[in-house]
Amino acid sequence: IVEPQLAYDTVAQMELDTSVVGSIIQTKGYYAAGDGGGASYLVTTTTAVDGAKDHPLASGNIAVFQKDSTKDQAKYRVLPNNHIQAPSGERFIVRGVTMFDYLFVSYEARSNWLYREGSPGFEPDKDASGGISRPTYNADISWKSPEFVESQLKFAQSTGINLIRVAVEPAIVKASVPYVDPADGLTYPSDVDMLNVIIDKAASLGMVVQLQQASHDVPLSDCVEFARWMKDTYWEHQNVWINPANEINGTNANVNDPVVWEADMTQYVNALREDITGQPAGTKFLNPICIDPPGWATRIDLVDTVLKTNTTFSEAPNLIVNVHFYPQAIETDFFNDQFIVRTPQWIDYIGQYCIVIAVSYTHLRAHETSLHLVCRLLLEK
C-alpha cells in the first residue's frame, strides 16, 4: 500500500497542487472535508483525462483517480460538471423504471397517516389501536418471494435498467410484523423486511433504488420524520437514493406555490442531511437526494431563483432535480416537439444542477442529450 504524500480538504484545493510525478494525493472530501467524497489520486503526465474522475493540476500534470480508493468514498456523487459518478469511479447514466408499485403505498383516506387502518380479514390487533399498520395486500402480486423479486430485477437489468424507483410512505414503519394474506393464505414479511430484500437484491446486481415518499396527503411533520427514518435506516446502503416528496403537494392547493415549496423542501433536505441517529457526530447520509419542483415536478421556472440562492439547495452535495413529463399519448415527435425544445430552457434555469427526467404515461427508450443532461425515462402507471 502506498501512503499519500499530500492531503487536501477538497478537489478544488488539490487542483492547485504542483507536486511531482509519482506523488500520491489524498482528498478528505469532494466539495468539503468529510462530505464522503474523499479519494486517492496519482500524479502523472498523462494527457488522457476522464473529466468525471481525473483532474488537471496547476503544475500541468494530471491527478488520476485511483480505483482502489473507492471503498473510502461516498456512494454515488454528483460532480461539478453535473455528471453522476458511481462508487466504481465510472460515470453513471441513469436508466430507470418504477417497480413494485403499490406494494408499500395505499392511498385510501385514513384518520392517522402513520397507519393503514382496517381491512376485511385483517386481525383487529394489527391496526392503529394496536400500534401496528396493516399491509397493502399487494405482496401476492408485487413481491411474492425473494426469488421473484430477483427475477424481476434481473429482467429489468437485461433491458438496460440500472435504477428502480420504489414508492413508500410512513406507514411502512408501523407495518412491522409478518402477516397472513387472506387472499392466498400465504405468510409475507413485514413491509420493511420486503423493502430490504428489494434493496439488497438490487445492490447485488449493481442497481440503484430510489425511494420516493409518494403520498401527497401525509402531514408535512410526519413526512419529515419519515425522511429522517430513511436516512437513518439506509445511510450505509450505497445503492439507496431518496426522494422525500414525489410531486410535492400534488393533491392540494399548494402544488404551484413556490413559497410553500421552498419552506417544505428546505425541511426535507435539512432532515436528510442531519447526522445519523446513534452514530458519531458528522456521520451522514451522503447518497443523492432527488427533489421535485412544483407543478407535479414540471415547473422548474417557479423555483429557479430559489435553487440558486437558498444555500440548503445551492450548497447541498449530491442534489438531483427531478423533472416530469406528462405526454397524453405516445407521440411520434415527442423528442422534437417537447424534449429537445424544453431541455435548453431547463439548463438555463438551473444549469448548475444535475437533472433527471421522468416521462410518464409513455414508453420511450433511454436517451442522453448533448447538453450534459442525465436522463431517466420511466414507464409509469
C-alpha positions in Angstrom: 0.0 0.0 0.0 1.4 3.4 -1.0 0.7 6.1 1.6 -0.3 9.5 0.3 2.4 12.2 0.5 -0.2 15.1 0.5 -3.7 15.6 1.7 -6.2 18.3 0.8 -9.7 19.0 2.1 -11.3 19.3 -1.4 -10.7 18.5 -5.0 -10.6 22.3 -5.7 -7.6 22.6 -3.4 -5.9 19.6 -4.9 -6.2 21.2 -8.4 -3.8 23.9 -7.2 -1.2 21.3 -6.4 2.3 21.4 -8.0 3.5 18.0 -6.8 6.0 16.0 -8.9 5.0 13.0 -11.0 4.5 9.8 -8.9 3.1 11.6 -5.8 0.0 10.2 -4.2 -2.6 12.8 -3.1 -5.5 12.1 -0.7 -8.5 14.3 -0.6 -10.7 14.4 2.5 -13.8 15.2 0.6 -15.0 16.4 -2.8 -16.7 19.7 -2.1 -15.8 19.8 1.6 -13.8 17.7 4.0 -15.9 14.9 5.4 -18.6 15.0 2.7 -17.8 11.4 1.8 -16.1 12.3 -1.5 -12.6 11.6 -0.4 -10.3 9.7 -2.7 -6.7 8.9 -3.7 -5.0 10.3 -6.8 -1.7 9.5 -8.5 0.1 12.5 -10.1 1.1 11.6 -13.7 1.9 13.3 -17.0 -0.9 11.5 -18.9 -2.9 13.6 -21.4 -5.9 11.3 -21.3 -8.2 12.8 -18.7 -11.5 11.4 -17.6 -13.4 14.6 -16.6 -15.6 12.6 -14.2 -12.7 11.2 -12.2 -9.3 12.7 -13.1 -8.3 16.4 -12.5 -5.7 18.7 -14.2 -3.3 20.3 -11.7 -1.7 23.7 -11.6 1.6 22.1 -12.5 0.3 20.8 -15.8 0.3 17.3 -14.5 -2.9 15.2 -14.0 -4.3 13.7 -10.8 -5.5 10.3 -11.8 -8.2 8.8 -9.7 -7.2 5.5 -8.0 -10.0 2.9 -8.3 -9.0 1.0 -5.2 -9.7 4.1 -3.2 -13.5 3.9 -3.8 -14.0 1.9 -0.7 -13.4 5.2 1.2 -15.7 7.3 -0.9 -19.3 8.4 -0.7 -21.6 6.1 -2.6 -22.9 7.9 -5.7 -22.0 11.5 -6.2 -22.9 14.4 -8.4 -19.8 16.0 -9.9 -19.2 19.7 -10.7 -20.0 19.0 -14.3 -23.4 17.6 -13.3 -22.4 14.0 -14.2 -23.1 11.3 -11.6 -20.1 9.2 -10.5 -20.7 5.6 -9.3 -18.8 4.0 -6.5 -16.6 2.4 -9.1 -15.4 5.8 -10.2 -17.2 5.4 -13.6 -19.8 7.8 -14.9 -23.4 6.7 -14.0 -26.1 7.4 -16.7 -29.5 6.9 -15.1 -31.8 4.5 -16.9 -34.7 3.8 -14.6 -38.2 2.5 -14.2 -40.8 2.4 -11.5 -41.2 -1.1 -9.9 -43.1 -2.8 -7.1 -45.8 -0.1 -7.4 -48.5 -0.1 -4.7 -46.6 -2.6 -2.6 -45.7 0.0 0.1 -48.2 2.7 -0.5 -52.0 2.8 -0.3 -54.0 6.0 -0.9 -57.2 5.4 1.0 -58.4 8.1 3.4 -57.4 7.4 7.0 -57.6 9.2 10.3 -53.9 8.7 11.0 -51.5 8.6 8.1 -48.8 6.8 10.1 -51.1 3.7 9.9 -53.1 1.9 7.3 -56.3 1.1 9.2 -58.9 -1.6 8.9 -59.4 -4.2 6.2 -61.6 -7.2 5.8 -59.9 -10.3 7.3 -57.1 -8.3 9.0 -56.7 -9.0 12.7 -58.1 -6.3 14.9 -54.9 -6.1 17.0 -52.9 -5.3 13.9 -54.3 -1.8 13.3 -53.7 1.7 14.7 -55.3 0.7 18.0 -52.6 -1.9 18.4 -49.8 0.3 17.2 -49.4 -1.8 14.0 -50.1 -0.7 10.5 -51.8 -3.2 8.1 -50.1 -4.2 4.8 -51.3 -3.1 1.4 -52.2 -6.7 0.4 -50.3 -6.4 -2.8 -47.5 -8.7 -1.8 -49.1 -11.6 -3.6 -48.7 -9.7 -6.9 -45.8 -7.3 -6.5 -43.4 -9.2 -4.2 -44.3 -12.9 -4.0 -40.9 -14.1 -2.8 -37.2 -13.1 -2.7 -36.7 -15.3 -5.8 -39.5 -13.5 -7.7 -38.0 -10.1 -6.7 -34.6 -11.1 -8.0 -36.1 -12.4 -11.3 -37.9 -9.1 -11.8 -34.8 -7.1 -11.2 -32.7 -9.3 -13.5 -35.3 -8.9 -16.2 -35.2 -5.1 -15.8 -31.4 -5.1 -15.8 -31.4 -7.2 -19.0 -33.3 -4.3 -20.7 -30.6 -1.8 -19.6 -32.3 -0.5 -16.5 -29.9 0.5 -13.7 -32.2 2.3 -11.3 -35.6 1.4 -9.9 -38.0 3.8 -8.3 -39.9 2.4 -5.4 -42.9 4.3 -3.8 -43.0 4.3 0.0 -44.9 6.0 2.8 -44.5 6.5 6.5 -47.0 3.7 7.3 -44.4 1.1 6.3 -42.5 1.7 9.6 -45.6 0.6 11.5 -46.3 -2.4 9.2 -43.7 -4.2 11.3 -44.9 -7.8 11.5 -45.3 -10.6 9.1 -48.9 -11.3 8.1 -51.1 -14.0 6.5 -52.7 -12.6 3.4 -56.4 -13.6 3.3 -56.3 -13.7 -0.5 -53.9 -16.6 -0.7 -53.3 -17.8 2.8 -49.6 -17.3 2.5 -47.4 -15.5 5.0 -45.4 -12.5 3.9 -42.7 -10.5 5.7 -43.3 -7.0 7.1 -43.1 -4.1 4.8 -39.6 -3.1 5.8 -38.3 -6.6 5.5 -39.8 -6.8 2.0 -38.3 -3.5 1.1 -34.9 -4.6 2.4 -35.0 -7.7 0.2 -35.6 -5.4 -2.8 -32.7 -3.1 -1.8 -30.3 -5.9 -1.1 -31.1 -7.8 -4.3 -30.8 -4.6 -6.3 -27.4 -3.9 -4.7 -26.2 -7.4 -5.6 -26.9 -6.6 -9.2 -25.3 -3.1 -9.1 -28.7 -1.4 -9.4 -29.8 1.8 -7.6 -33.1 2.0 -5.6 -34.6 5.5 -5.4 -37.0 5.6 -2.5 -39.8 8.1 -3.1 -42.3 9.2 -0.5 -45.3 9.0 -2.7 -48.4 10.0 -0.7 -49.3 13.7 -1.0 -51.8 13.6 1.9 -49.4 12.7 4.7 -48.9 15.7 7.0 -45.5 17.5 6.5 -44.3 16.8 10.0 -44.9 13.0 9.5 -43.1 13.1 6.1 -40.1 15.0 7.6 -39.8 12.3 10.4 -40.1 9.6 7.7 -37.2 11.3 5.8 -35.1 11.0 9.0 -36.1 7.4 9.3 -35.0 6.7 5.7 -31.6 8.3 6.1 -31.0 6.6 9.5 -32.0 3.2 8.1 -30.2 3.3 4.7 -27.2 5.5 5.2 -24.8 2.5 4.8 -26.6 1.3 1.6 -24.6 2.7 -1.3 -27.4 2.0 -3.7 -30.2 3.9 -2.0 -31.2 7.4 -3.2 -34.0 9.3 -1.5 -36.8 11.5 -3.0 -38.5 12.9 0.1 -41.6 14.1 -1.7 -42.6 12.8 -5.1 -44.5 15.6 -7.0 -44.7 17.6 -3.8 -48.1 19.0 -2.7 -49.6 17.3 -5.7 -53.1 17.0 -4.4 -53.5 20.3 -2.6 -53.8 24.0 -3.4 -50.0 24.5 -2.9 -49.0 22.4 -5.9 -47.8 25.5 -7.8 -46.8 27.7 -4.8 -43.0 28.3 -4.8 -43.1 29.9 -1.3 -44.6 26.8 0.2 -42.4 24.6 -1.9 -39.2 26.3 -0.6 -40.4 26.0 3.0 -41.3 22.4 2.7 -38.4 21.2 0.6 -35.9 23.0 2.9 -37.2 20.9 5.8 -36.8 17.7 3.8 -33.3 18.3 2.6 -32.1 19.6 6.0 -33.6 16.5 7.7 -31.9 14.1 5.3 -28.5 15.8 5.8 -28.7 15.7 9.6 -26.3 13.5 11.5 -27.2 9.8 11.6 -29.0 8.9 14.8 -26.9 6.8 17.1 -23.7 7.3 15.1 -20.6 9.5 15.8 -21.1 13.2 15.1 -20.6 14.0 11.4 -21.9 10.7 10.2 -24.4 11.5 7.4 -26.5 10.1 4.6 -24.3 11.1 1.6 -26.1 9.5 -1.3 -28.1 11.6 -3.8 -31.2 13.4 -2.7 -33.7 13.8 -5.5 -36.1 16.8 -5.3 -39.1 17.5 -7.5 -40.0 21.1 -8.4 -43.6 22.4 -8.0 -46.4 21.8 -10.5 -46.3 18.0 -10.4 -42.5 18.3 -10.9 -42.9 20.2 -14.2 -42.3 23.9 -13.1 -38.6 24.5 -12.6 -39.3 28.1 -13.6 -41.1 28.7 -10.4 -38.1 27.9 -8.2 -35.0 28.6 -10.4 -34.0 31.6 -8.2 -34.6 29.7 -5.0 -32.4 26.8 -6.2 -29.6 29.3 -6.9 -29.9 31.4 -3.7 -31.1 29.2 -0.9 -27.9 27.6 0.4 -29.9 24.5 1.5 -30.0 23.6 -2.2 -27.1 25.6 -3.7 -24.6 24.2 -1.3 -26.1 20.7 -0.8 -23.8 17.9 -2.0 -25.4 15.3 -4.3 -28.6 17.1 -5.1 -30.5 16.0 -8.2 -33.5 17.8 -9.6 -36.3 15.5 -11.0 -38.4 16.8 -13.9 -41.5 15.1 -15.1 -43.2 15.0 -18.5 -46.8 14.1 -19.0 -47.5 13.5 -22.7 -51.1 12.3 -23.1 -50.2 9.5 -25.5 -47.3 8.0 -27.4 -46.2 10.8 -29.6 -44.1 10.2 -32.7 -42.3 13.6 -32.5 -42.1 13.6 -28.7 -38.4 14.4 -28.6 -38.6 17.1 -31.3 -41.7 18.7 -30.1 -41.1 18.7 -26.3 -37.9 17.1 -25.1 -35.4 19.0 -27.3 -37.3 22.2 -27.1 -37.6 22.3 -23.3 -34.3 20.9 -22.1 -32.3 24.1 -23.1 -34.8 26.0 -21.0 -34.2 23.8 -18.0 -30.4 24.2 -18.5 -30.9 28.0 -18.5 -33.0 27.8 -15.3 -30.8 25.6 -13.2 -27.6 24.9 -15.1 -25.6 24.1 -12.0 -27.7 21.1 -11.1 -27.9 17.6 -12.3 -31.3 17.0 -13.9 -33.1 13.6 -14.1 -36.2 13.4 -16.3 -39.1 11.1 -15.8 -41.5 10.5 -18.7 -45.0 9.3 -17.5 -47.7 7.6 -19.5 -45.5 6.7 -22.4 -42.8 4.2 -23.2 -39.6 5.6 -24.7 -36.1 4.4 -24.8 -33.4 5.9 -22.6 -31.9 8.9 -24.3 -29.0 11.2 -23.4 -28.8 14.7 -24.8 -25.6 16.6 -25.8 -26.3 19.1 -23.0 -24.6 17.1 -20.2 -28.1 16.1 -19.1 -28.6 12.9 -17.2 -31.9 11.5 -18.3 -34.2 8.9 -16.9 -37.2 7.8 -18.9 -39.7 5.8 -16.8 -42.7 3.7 -17.6 -45.3 4.7 -15.0 -48.9 3.8 -14.4 
